[in-house]
Amino acid sequence: MKHEKKSTRKSIVLIGPAYPYRGGNALFVSHLYEALTDTSREPHFDVTLINYSLLYPSLLFPGTTQFDKSQSVAMRLPSERLLNSINPFSWFQTAKRIKALKPDLVVFDWWNPFFGPCHYAVSMLLGAEYRNKTLFITENMISHESRAIDRLLTSIGLYYASAFLALSDKVAQDMKPLAASRDSRTIYRSELPIFDFYDVPESASAKKEDFGFAPDNDVLLFFGYVRKYKGLDVLLRAMPQIMRDNPNAKLLVAGEFYDEPEFYTGLIQELGIEHNVKVVNEFISNEEVGRFYNVCDVVMMPYRSGTQSGILSIAYGFQKPVIVTRVGGLAEFVDEEQTGLVVEPESPEAIAQAVKRFWTLRSTIDFAANIHRRVQQNGFGQIHEVFEQILRDIR
């Protein structure tokens, strides 16, 4: 009798947000799932995606909705919506389901201390069998707007991690004390993928008129939800000087305000820049993202804090240069005066000078070509090999 050869393909359970949830974390999890299950790579992995049935309670979510309302969603992945972040009964159910799947590796996507109790419970309930088979991907070690309790919740949530995968050198450095606290847990490295699947309009110049701009206007783009740590107010305070240096300069602010919008609209009026700033206060659907990036000349990231950023990954996907502040790990992903510029944070003057420098450089520097080369070296391209190494290292 002829016996079938038993498959040696490794199995992974990936726990994280995915469609129908929106935002950068869901995009990352989707890209990771696609990369690990890519059948053109051998060996590829069998991945079960465990999604959330409830991510944030409505009272704790500052935006209008947690769900992706795009008409065309690029990655509607198969997932099991089991995990409720605040329902302990679901934590038991999730752990039971994972043990039934008998994976070779359990992977948690970690980005916010709010999930500390939930992640602690699930990883604890998996038992001793998975003590050396639990990887936490640390997009951030703690949240950007951290509170005193966040470090405690982080240490609780990551307690049963047997290894970490950091997406920037800054996060890897932040993780070292925690990794060393128990058996010198290994920290692996990768990067965010380049988010390049958005629909792109055929003509950038024609679309500038959609925002009330002239075809020859030079457009700065601030994209993504608005919170204090992202420094939009610093950028607004830089605009008068930017406008003096370049009267054609316009600022396009696109994204949902999680802060009170009246603070920003009041600041715009106080500075007298209302004719040079266009604000679109709404979550931008997937099919609309290209409209905003394609009309801009440079993407502005005046952050007060940060690690890596999905906004930068989208910018590089559209081959758009960036101006970022030297906070967290942002500068790691910018080749100075080649793919963008890096400035000190909290300084309208530094931002204005960087924008002026950018106007000068763009006549001699092919930013798009440099970004294309940078994208080819993106660390996420080796994520398959990283997971092969992690699975080899499991004892």
C-alpha positions as CSV (number, residue, x, y, z in Angstrom):
1,M,0.0,0.0,0.0
2,K,1.2,3.5,-0.9
3,H,1.4,5.8,2.0
4,E,0.9,9.6,1.7
5,K,3.9,11.7,2.7
6,K,3.1,13.6,5.9
7,S,3.2,17.3,5.5
8,T,6.0,19.1,7.4
9,R,4.6,22.5,6.9
10,K,4.6,24.5,10.2
11,S,1.4,25.9,11.6
12,I,0.9,29.3,13.1
13,V,-1.9,31.0,15.0
14,L,-1.9,34.7,14.5
15,I,-3.9,36.8,17.0
16,G,-4.6,40.4,16.0
17,P,-7.1,42.8,14.4
18,A,-8.1,42.4,10.8
19,Y,-11.0,43.2,8.6
20,P,-13.7,44.4,9.4
21,Y,-11.5,46.6,11.7
22,R,-9.7,49.6,10.2
23,G,-6.4,51.2,10.8
24,G,-2.7,50.5,10.7
25,N,-2.7,47.5,13.0
26,A,-5.3,45.7,10.8
27,L,-3.3,46.6,7.7
28,F,-0.1,45.2,9.3
29,V,-1.8,41.9,10.4
30,S,-3.3,41.5,6.9
31,H,0.1,42.0,5.2
32,L,1.7,39.6,7.6
33,Y,-0.9,36.9,7.0
34,E,-0.5,37.3,3.2
35,A,3.3,37.1,3.5
36,L,3.3,34.0,5.6
37,T,0.7,32.1,3.5
38,D,2.2,33.1,0.2
39,T,2.2,29.8,-1.8
40,S,5.0,31.0,-4.1
41,R,7.4,30.6,-1.1
42,E,8.4,27.2,0.1
43,P,7.9,26.3,2.7
44,H,5.0,28.5,3.4
45,F,3.0,28.3,6.6
46,D,-0.5,27.2,7.6
47,V,-1.8,30.3,9.4
48,T,-5.1,30.6,11.4
49,L,-6.0,34.2,12.0
50,I,-7.9,34.8,15.3
51,N,-9.6,38.2,15.1
52,Y,-11.4,40.2,17.7
53,S,-15.1,40.1,18.2
54,L,-14.7,43.3,20.1
55,L,-11.6,45.4,19.9
56,Y,-12.3,48.6,22.0
57,P,-15.5,49.3,23.9
58,S,-17.3,52.1,22.2
59,L,-16.8,54.4,25.2
60,L,-13.0,54.1,24.9
61,F,-12.8,54.7,21.2
62,P,-12.4,58.3,20.3
63,G,-13.3,58.0,16.6
64,T,-16.6,57.6,14.8
65,T,-16.3,53.9,14.1
66,Q,-13.8,51.1,14.5
67,F,-14.9,49.4,11.3
68,D,-13.6,49.8,7.8
69,K,-16.4,51.2,5.6
70,S,-14.5,51.1,2.4
71,Q,-16.4,50.0,-0.6
72,S,-13.4,48.0,-1.9
73,V,-11.2,46.4,0.8
74,A,-8.0,45.0,-0.4
75,M,-7.6,42.3,2.2
76,R,-10.8,40.6,3.4
77,L,-9.0,37.7,5.0
78,P,-10.5,34.6,6.5
79,S,-10.5,34.9,10.3
80,E,-12.2,33.6,13.4
81,R,-13.7,36.5,15.4
82,L,-13.3,35.0,18.9
83,L,-11.5,37.4,21.1
84,N,-13.3,40.0,23.1
85,S,-10.8,42.4,24.7
86,I,-12.9,42.8,27.9
87,N,-14.8,39.5,28.2
88,P,-12.8,36.9,30.2
89,F,-15.1,34.1,28.9
90,S,-13.9,34.8,25.4
91,W,-10.3,34.5,26.7
92,F,-10.9,31.0,27.8
93,Q,-12.6,30.2,24.5
94,T,-9.7,31.6,22.5
95,A,-7.1,29.6,24.5
96,K,-9.2,26.4,24.0
97,R,-9.4,27.0,20.3
98,I,-5.7,27.6,20.0
99,K,-4.9,24.4,21.8
100,A,-7.3,22.5,19.6
101,L,-5.4,23.8,16.5
102,K,-2.0,22.5,18.0
103,P,0.1,25.2,16.3
104,D,3.9,25.2,16.2
105,L,3.9,28.9,17.1
106,V,1.4,31.4,18.6
107,V,1.8,35.0,17.6
108,F,0.2,38.0,19.3
109,D,0.2,41.4,17.7
110,W,0.9,43.9,20.5
111,W,0.5,47.7,20.2
112,N,-1.4,49.0,23.2
113,P,-1.3,48.3,27.0
114,F,-5.1,48.3,27.1
115,F,-4.8,44.6,25.9
116,G,-2.5,43.6,28.7
117,P,-5.0,41.6,30.8
118,C,-6.5,40.0,27.7
119,H,-3.2,38.9,26.2
120,Y,-1.8,37.8,29.6
121,A,-4.9,35.6,30.2
122,V,-4.8,33.9,26.8
123,S,-1.1,33.3,26.9
124,M,-1.3,32.0,30.5
125,L,-4.2,29.7,29.7
126,L,-2.3,28.1,26.9
127,G,-0.2,26.4,29.6
128,A,3.3,25.0,29.8
129,E,3.2,23.4,26.3
130,Y,3.4,26.9,24.7
131,R,5.8,28.6,27.1
132,N,8.5,28.5,24.5
133,K,6.2,28.9,21.5
134,T,4.7,32.3,22.1
135,L,5.9,35.3,20.0
136,F,4.8,38.9,20.6
137,I,5.1,41.3,17.7
138,T,5.8,44.6,19.4
139,E,4.6,47.4,17.1
140,N,5.0,49.7,20.1
141,M,6.2,48.7,23.6
142,I,3.8,51.2,25.2
143,S,1.3,53.6,23.6
144,H,2.4,56.9,22.2
145,E,0.4,58.9,24.8
146,S,1.4,56.7,27.8
147,R,0.1,56.9,31.3
148,A,1.7,55.8,34.6
149,I,-0.2,52.5,34.5
150,D,0.9,51.6,30.9
151,R,4.2,50.1,31.9
152,L,2.6,47.8,34.4
153,L,0.0,46.7,31.9
154,T,2.7,46.1,29.3
155,S,4.8,44.0,31.7
156,I,1.6,42.0,32.5
157,G,0.5,41.6,28.9
158,L,4.0,40.4,27.7
159,Y,4.7,38.2,30.7
160,Y,4.4,34.9,28.9
161,A,6.2,35.9,25.7
162,S,9.0,33.6,24.9
163,A,10.3,35.9,22.2
164,F,9.7,39.3,20.6
165,L,9.6,40.7,17.1
166,A,10.3,44.4,17.0
167,L,9.5,46.6,14.0
168,S,12.1,49.3,14.7
169,D,15.5,49.6,16.4
170,K,13.9,51.9,18.9
171,V,11.3,49.4,20.0
172,A,14.0,46.7,20.1
173,Q,16.0,48.8,22.5
174,D,12.9,49.5,24.6
175,M,12.3,45.8,24.8
176,K,15.8,44.8,26.0
177,P,15.2,45.2,29.8
178,L,11.9,43.3,29.6
179,A,13.5,40.6,27.4
180,A,16.4,40.2,29.8
181,S,14.1,40.0,32.9
182,R,13.2,36.4,32.2
183,D,15.7,34.0,30.5
184,S,17.0,36.6,28.1
185,R,14.2,36.2,25.6
186,T,15.3,36.7,22.0
187,I,14.3,39.9,20.2
188,Y,14.0,39.5,16.4
189,R,13.8,42.4,14.0
190,S,11.7,43.3,11.0
191,E,9.9,46.4,9.6
192,L,6.4,47.5,8.7
193,P,5.6,46.5,5.1
194,I,5.2,49.1,2.4
195,F,1.5,49.8,2.1
196,D,1.2,50.1,-1.7
197,F,-2.1,48.5,-2.7
198,Y,-4.2,51.7,-2.8
199,D,-5.9,52.8,-6.0
200,V,-4.0,55.7,-7.6
201,P,-5.7,58.4,-9.7
202,E,-4.4,58.7,-13.3
203,S,-3.5,62.4,-13.0
204,A,-2.2,64.1,-9.9
205,S,-2.4,67.7,-11.2
206,A,-6.0,67.3,-12.3
207,K,-7.0,66.1,-8.8
208,K,-5.5,69.1,-7.0
209,E,-8.5,71.1,-8.1
210,D,-10.8,68.7,-6.1
211,F,-9.3,70.3,-3.0
212,G,-9.5,73.9,-4.1
213,F,-5.9,74.0,-5.1
214,A,-4.4,75.3,-8.3
215,P,-2.3,72.9,-10.5
216,D,0.9,74.8,-9.6
217,N,0.4,74.8,-5.9
218,D,3.0,72.9,-3.8
219,V,1.0,70.7,-1.4
220,L,2.1,69.5,2.0
221,L,0.1,66.5,3.3
222,F,-0.6,65.7,6.9
223,F,-2.4,62.3,6.8
224,G,-4.0,60.1,9.5
225,Y,-6.0,60.6,12.6
226,V,-5.2,63.7,14.7
227,R,-4.0,63.5,18.2
228,K,-1.7,65.7,20.2
229,Y,1.3,63.4,19.8
230,K,1.2,63.8,16.1
231,G,2.1,67.5,16.3
232,L,-0.3,69.0,13.8
233,D,-0.4,72.2,15.9
234,V,3.4,72.4,15.5
235,L,3.0,72.2,11.7
236,L,0.3,74.8,11.7
237,R,2.5,77.2,13.6
238,A,5.2,76.6,10.9
239,M,2.8,77.5,8.1
240,P,3.2,81.3,8.2
241,Q,6.9,81.0,7.6
242,I,6.4,78.3,5.0
243,M,4.0,80.6,3.1
244,R,6.5,83.5,3.3
245,D,9.2,81.2,1.7
246,N,6.8,79.8,-0.9
247,P,3.5,81.7,-1.5
248,N,2.3,78.7,-3.5
249,A,2.4,76.4,-0.5
250,K,-0.8,74.7,0.7
251,L,-1.4,72.3,3.5
252,L,-3.8,69.4,3.2
253,V,-4.9,67.8,6.5
254,A,-6.7,64.5,5.9
255,G,-7.9,62.3,8.7
256,E,-10.3,62.0,11.5
257,F,-9.8,64.2,14.5
258,Y,-9.5,62.3,17.8
259,D,-8.8,65.6,19.5
260,E,-11.3,68.5,19.6
261,P,-11.2,70.0,16.1
262,E,-12.0,73.4,17.4
263,F,-8.5,73.8,18.9
264,Y,-7.0,73.3,15.4
265,T,-9.5,75.4,13.5
266,G,-9.1,78.2,16.0
267,L,-5.4,78.0,15.6
268,I,-5.7,78.2,11.8
269,Q,-7.8,81.3,12.2
270,E,-5.5,82.9,14.8
271,L,-2.5,82.4,12.5
272,G,-4.4,83.8,9.5
273,I,-3.6,80.7,7.3
274,E,-7.2,79.6,6.5
275,H,-6.8,80.2,2.8
276,N,-3.7,78.0,2.7
277,V,-5.0,75.0,4.8
278,K,-7.6,72.5,3.6
279,V,-9.0,70.2,6.4
280,V,-10.8,67.0,5.6
281,N,-12.0,65.8,9.0
282,E,-13.0,62.2,8.2
283,F,-11.6,58.7,8.1
284,I,-10.2,58.1,4.6
285,S,-11.4,54.9,3.0
286,N,-9.0,52.6,1.2
287,E,-10.1,53.6,-2.3
288,E,-9.8,57.3,-1.4
289,V,-6.2,57.2,0.0
290,G,-4.6,57.6,-3.4
291,R,-6.4,60.9,-4.1
292,F,-4.7,62.5,-1.1
293,Y,-1.2,61.1,-1.5
294,N,-1.1,61.7,-5.3
295,V,-1.8,65.4,-5.0
296,C,1.0,66.1,-2.5
297,D,4.6,67.0,-3.0
298,V,5.8,65.9,0.5
299,V,4.3,64.1,3.5
300,M,4.6,65.9,6.8
301,M,5.1,63.9,10.1
302,P,5.8,66.5,12.9
303,Y,5.3,64.0,15.6
304,R,6.1,64.5,19.3
305,S,6.6,60.8,19.8
306,G,6.5,57.7,17.7
307,T,8.1,54.4,16.8
308,Q,7.6,53.3,13.2
309,S,4.6,54.7,11.2
310,G,2.1,53.3,8.7
311,I,1.8,56.8,7.3
312,L,5.4,56.7,6.2
313,S,4.9,53.3,4.8
314,I,2.0,54.6,2.7
315,A,4.1,57.6,1.6
316,Y,6.8,55.3,0.4
317,G,4.2,53.2,-1.4
318,F,3.3,56.2,-3.4
319,Q,7.0,57.2,-3.7
320,K,6.4,60.4,-1.8
321,P,9.2,62.0,0.2
322,V,8.7,62.7,3.9
323,I,9.7,65.3,6.5
324,V,9.7,63.6,9.9
325,T,10.8,64.6,13.4
326,R,13.7,62.9,15.2
327,V,11.5,60.9,17.7
328,G,11.2,57.2,18.4
329,G,12.3,55.2,15.4
330,L,11.0,57.5,12.6
331,A,14.4,58.7,11.5
332,E,15.6,55.0,11.0
333,F,13.4,54.8,7.9
334,V,14.5,58.1,6.3
335,D,17.7,58.5,4.2
336,E,18.6,62.2,4.8
337,E,18.1,64.4,1.8
338,Q,17.4,61.3,-0.3
339,T,14.0,59.9,0.7
340,G,13.1,62.9,3.0
341,L,14.4,65.1,5.8
342,V,14.6,64.7,9.5
343,V,14.1,67.6,12.0
344,E,14.0,68.2,15.7
345,P,10.6,67.9,17.3
346,E,8.4,70.7,18.8
347,S,10.0,73.3,16.5
348,P,7.9,75.2,14.0
349,E,11.1,77.0,12.9
350,A,12.9,73.7,12.2
351,I,9.9,72.4,10.2
352,A,9.7,75.6,8.1
353,Q,13.4,75.4,7.4
354,A,13.1,71.7,6.4
355,V,10.3,72.5,4.0
356,K,12.4,75.3,2.4
357,R,15.3,72.9,2.1
358,F,13.0,70.4,0.4
359,W,11.9,73.0,-2.2
360,T,15.5,73.5,-3.0
361,L,16.5,69.9,-3.1
362,R,13.7,68.6,-5.3
363,S,15.2,70.3,-8.4
364,T,18.3,68.1,-8.1
365,I,17.4,65.1,-6.1
366,D,15.2,62.3,-7.5
367,F,13.3,61.5,-4.4
368,A,11.0,59.0,-6.1
369,A,13.9,56.9,-7.4
370,N,15.6,57.0,-4.0
371,I,12.4,55.8,-2.3
372,H,12.0,53.1,-4.9
373,R,15.5,51.8,-4.0
374,R,14.7,52.1,-0.3
375,V,11.5,50.1,-0.7
376,Q,13.4,47.3,-2.4
377,Q,15.5,46.9,0.8
378,N,12.5,47.0,3.2
379,G,13.0,44.5,6.0
380,F,9.5,43.1,5.7
381,G,10.6,41.4,2.5
382,Q,12.5,38.9,4.6
383,I,9.7,38.3,7.1
384,H,9.3,34.7,5.8
385,E,12.9,34.0,6.7
386,V,12.5,35.6,10.1
387,F,9.7,33.3,10.9
388,E,11.6,30.3,9.7
389,Q,14.4,31.3,12.1
390,I,12.0,31.7,15.0
391,L,10.5,28.3,14.4
392,R,14.0,26.8,14.2
393,D,15.0,28.4,17.5
394,I,12.0,27.0,19.4
395,R,13.1,24.4,21.9
